[in-house]
Amino acid sequence: MLFINPRSGTGRGPSADELRAGAERRGIEARVLDEGDDAVGLAREADTQILGAAGGDGSVASVAAVAVERGLPFVCVPFGTRNHFARDLGLDIDDPVRALDTFAGDERRVDLGRVGERRFLNNVSLGLYAALVHRREHHRRRRQALAGARAFWLSLRDRAGVWARLDGEPVRARILLVANNAYDLSLFNVGERQRLDGGRLHAYAAEGWLPRHWRERSGERFSIDAPATLEAAIDGEPTHLEPPIELSVEPGALRVLLPRAPVR
């Protein structure tokens, strides 16, 4: 069963209806989600042996969490503006139709992160990245042009950094990022992960007006405390988190299907 979020698309490549047709040709039941549909509820009720999601990281993460709850294999189809998880799995993020073939692929187990009761695929961000996501969403809802660029510059203008305690240690940084496995990070860019099964969270803190240097630590769990509710982004989706924020890793929790290895 494949759930397709048509609002995740970039306007390039196949439409949601074309993707559904491609799935049905392969014998995969597919549903294009209408606005207001509860993808999590539908995934929990679906009569299927494999769950799949076509969308960006946020859409994919919500259905992947249900796959873990139900103990089912999961298929990730890159169909959004940001497909970091699909990229790090090694999928061709420019060819969502080809990704449908992974419904008949090989299973691999990868880690998931957890923040409170919510699972995440990529990362939880606080500070500049989170503010950018919140402002971009605010301006998108107001249908303002160039919402992403506007959000970026408004976030830069806000000089206040994140104040928090990470495992009791004071942190003063413009960005605080907790990732499911290690990233290659650069200025304003969340790079790739070399592996998704290392069984570790990685916390990154960056100071300064332009965060050029990252301080990193790793562990199986972290606790973040702060004096007030924090703006956050989980897998690129805006939210608010109430301290203390408890984060942990679930090694090998997700059964993901990937293209079959060639027979030699």
Beta strands, then each sheet from edge to edge (+ up, - down):
strand 1: 2-4
strand 2: 30-32
strand 3: 51-55
strand 4: 74-78
strand 5: 106-115
strand 6: 118-120
strand 7: 123-127
strand 8: 162-166
strand 9: 169-173
strand 10: 175-180
strand 11: 185-186
strand 12: 189-190
strand 13: 201-206
strand 14: 214-219
strand 15: 221-225
strand 16: 230-234
strand 17: 237-241
strand 18: 245-258
sheet 1: 2+ 1+ 3+ 4+
sheet 2: 6+ 5- 18+ 15- 8+ 9-
sheet 3: 14+ 13- 10+ 7- 16+ 17-
sheet 4: 11+ 12-
end
